[in-house]
Amino acid sequence: MEKHEHIQDVLSRLSKIEGHIRGIMKMLNEDQPCDLVLLQFSAVKSALSKASKILLEDHFEHCIMSKAKNKALRNELIEFKMTFDKFMA
């Protein structure tokens, strides 16, 4: 089975998120102001959301579209993805 196209990007983002989490833990241990810590939580949440979106896109292309051999089904899936993208924006 071939690897997903964007796994390395997701792994790289997760490594950065992991470092960010460690930074938050350090901030908490150092009694940093709550508003600054919460701002960092927001940054992690956004980074996780972006990594999830990349993996979801990869899943759609690699796991779903690659198996849809029927042209009508492929067109329906593409339309669904466009609607889904707008809904998730």
Backbone hydrogen bonds, N-H to C=O, Kabsch-Sander energy under -0.5 kcal/mol:
donor,donor_aa,acceptor,acceptor_aa,energy
7,I,4,H,-0.8
10,V,6,H,-2.0
11,L,7,I,-3.0
12,S,8,Q,-2.4
13,R,9,D,-2.3
14,L,10,V,-2.6
15,S,11,L,-2.1
16,K,12,S,-1.9
17,I,13,R,-2.5
18,E,14,L,-2.7
19,G,15,S,-2.0
20,H,16,K,-2.2
21,I,17,I,-2.7
22,R,18,E,-2.1
23,G,19,G,-2.0
24,I,20,H,-2.1
25,M,21,I,-2.5
26,K,22,R,-2.3
27,M,23,G,-2.5
28,L,24,I,-2.5
29,N,25,M,-2.4
30,E,26,K,-1.8
31,D,28,L,-1.4
32,Q,27,M,-2.6
36,L,33,P,-0.6
37,V,33,P,-1.9
38,L,34,C,-3.1
39,L,35,D,-1.6
40,Q,36,L,-1.5
41,F,37,V,-2.0
42,S,38,L,-2.1
43,A,39,L,-1.7
44,V,40,Q,-2.3
45,K,41,F,-2.7
46,S,42,S,-2.3
47,A,43,A,-2.3
48,L,44,V,-2.8
49,S,45,K,-2.1
50,K,46,S,-2.2
51,A,47,A,-2.3
52,S,48,L,-2.6
53,K,49,S,-2.2
54,I,50,K,-2.0
55,L,51,A,-2.2
56,L,52,S,-2.6
57,E,53,K,-2.5
58,D,54,I,-2.4
59,H,55,L,-2.7
60,F,56,L,-2.5
61,E,57,E,-2.4
62,H,58,D,-3.3
63,C,59,H,-2.1
64,I,59,H,-1.2
64,I,60,F,-0.7
65,M,60,F,-3.1
66,S,61,E,-1.0
67,K,64,I,-1.2
68,A,64,I,-0.8
68,A,65,M,-0.6
69,K,67,K,-1.1
74,R,70,N,-2.5
75,N,71,K,-2.4
76,E,72,A,-2.3
77,L,73,L,-2.6
78,I,74,R,-2.3
79,E,75,N,-2.3
80,F,76,E,-2.6
81,K,77,L,-2.6
82,M,78,I,-2.1
83,T,79,E,-2.2
84,F,80,F,-3.1
85,D,81,K,-2.9
86,K,82,M,-1.9
87,F,83,T,-2.4
88,M,84,F,-2.4
89,A,85,D,-0.8
89,A,86,K,-0.6
